[in-house]
């Protein structure tokens, strides 16, 4: 049984996924403005992944004969202190998303909604990858510190993401 409470919770997560996409697009714009095309490309790729996550959830609700109700998306930040600060924000954001996905999964367990548990298992696994990737990037940029040459060197490695 697909409860209204579960449907509402997934609808709320759709909003969160679109916010994530919007946040990464804002970060991409920031990196473009400071001439860091590798990081901008990484963020644009992440933007697309977050949109795909939201669309998966929309399709799932529709597959369960539910009703998708899109919600207003908050404006993401547009100013950032530094590239290192952005990457740290990515780590924190992905950690928050993991907590939201885990909360959804726990709700599905409580409701004994096995189909939703199975559906959400993909997102649980995906979040392990997302946190690992974000942490690696943040650590690399933290190691570079404010050294412009190191920052540009690391940034150049990210231009191949998504190809």
C-alpha positions in Angstrom: 0.0 0.0 0.0 1.3 3.4 -1.0 0.2 5.7 1.8 -0.5 9.4 1.5 2.2 10.1 4.1 4.8 8.2 2.1 3.7 10.0 -1.1 3.9 13.4 0.7 7.4 12.5 2.0 8.6 11.6 -1.5 7.1 14.8 -2.9 9.0 16.7 -0.3 12.2 14.9 -1.4 11.5 15.8 -5.0 11.7 19.4 -3.9 15.0 18.7 -2.1 16.4 17.0 -5.2 15.5 20.0 -7.4 17.0 22.3 -4.8 20.2 20.3 -4.9 20.3 20.7 -8.7 19.7 24.4 -8.3 22.5 24.6 -5.7 24.9 22.9 -7.9 24.0 25.1 -10.8 24.7 28.1 -8.6 28.0 26.7 -7.6 28.8 26.0 -11.3 28.1 29.7 -12.1 30.4 30.7 -9.3 33.2 28.5 -10.6 32.8 29.9 -14.1 33.0 33.4 -12.7 36.4 32.7 -11.1 37.7 30.8 -14.2 37.7 27.3 -12.8 36.1 25.4 -15.6 36.8 21.9 -14.2 34.9 22.6 -11.0 32.2 24.3 -13.0 31.8 21.2 -15.2 31.8 18.9 -12.1 29.0 21.0 -10.6 27.0 21.1 -13.9 27.3 17.3 -14.1 26.0 17.1 -10.5 23.2 19.4 -11.5 22.1 16.9 -14.1 22.3 14.0 -11.7 20.2 15.7 -9.1 17.5 16.5 -11.8 17.6 12.8 -12.7 17.1 11.8 -9.1 14.0 14.1 -8.9 12.6 12.6 -12.1 13.1 9.1 -10.8 11.0 10.0 -7.8 8.4 11.6 -10.0 8.2 8.4 -12.1 7.9 6.3 -9.0 5.0 8.2 -7.6 3.3 8.0 -11.0 4.0 4.3 -11.2 2.3 3.8 -7.8 -0.8 5.7 -9.0 0.1 8.6 -6.7 0.0 12.3 -7.3 3.1 14.4 -7.8 2.8 17.8 -6.2 5.7 20.1 -7.0 6.7 22.5 -4.4 8.5 25.9 -4.4 12.3 25.7 -4.5 14.3 28.0 -2.2 16.9 30.2 -3.8 20.4 28.8 -3.3 23.3 30.9 -2.2 25.1 32.8 -5.0 28.1 34.1 -3.2 30.8 31.9 -1.8 33.9 32.6 0.3 36.3 30.5 -1.7 36.6 27.3 -3.8 37.5 25.4 -0.7 34.4 26.7 1.0 32.2 25.6 -1.9 33.6 22.1 -1.8 33.1 21.9 2.0 29.5 23.1 1.4 29.1 20.2 -1.0 30.2 17.7 1.6 27.8 19.2 4.2 24.9 19.3 1.6 25.4 15.6 0.6 25.5 14.6 4.2 22.2 16.4 4.7 20.7 14.7 1.7 21.8 11.3 3.0 20.0 12.0 6.3 16.8 12.9 4.3 17.0 9.7 2.2 17.6 7.6 5.3 14.5 9.2 6.9 12.4 8.3 3.9 13.7 4.8 4.0 13.0 4.5 7.7 9.4 5.7 7.0 9.0 3.1 4.4 10.2 0.4 6.8 7.8 1.6 9.5 4.9 1.5 7.0 6.1 -1.9 5.7 6.1 -0.4 2.2 8.4 -2.9 0.7 8.2 -1.5 -2.9 9.3 1.9 -1.6 12.1 0.4 0.4 13.4 -1.4 -2.7 13.1 1.9 -4.7 14.9 3.9 -2.1 17.7 1.4 -1.7 19.2 2.7 -4.9 19.3 6.2 -3.4 20.9 4.9 -0.2 23.7 3.4 -2.2 23.9 6.5 -4.4 24.4 8.7 -1.4 27.5 6.6 -0.3 29.0 7.4 -3.7 28.0 11.1 -3.5 29.5 11.6 -0.1 32.7 9.8 -1.0 33.1 11.9 -4.2 32.4 15.2 -2.4 34.7 14.4 0.4 37.5 13.5 -1.9 37.1 16.8 -3.8 36.9 18.9 -0.7 40.1 17.2 0.7 42.0 17.9 -2.5 41.0 21.5 -2.5 41.7 21.9 1.2 45.2 20.5 0.5 45.7 23.1 -2.2 44.8 25.8 0.2 45.1 29.3 -1.3 47.9 28.2 -3.7 46.6 29.4 -7.0 48.8 27.0 -9.0 47.6 24.0 -7.0 44.0 25.0 -7.2 44.2 25.3 -11.0 46.0 22.0 -11.3 43.3 20.2 -9.3 40.6 22.1 -11.2 42.0 20.9 -14.5 41.6 17.3 -13.5 37.8 17.7 -13.2 37.2 18.8 -16.8 36.7 15.2 -17.9 33.8 14.4 -15.5 30.7 13.3 -17.3 32.5 12.5 -20.6 
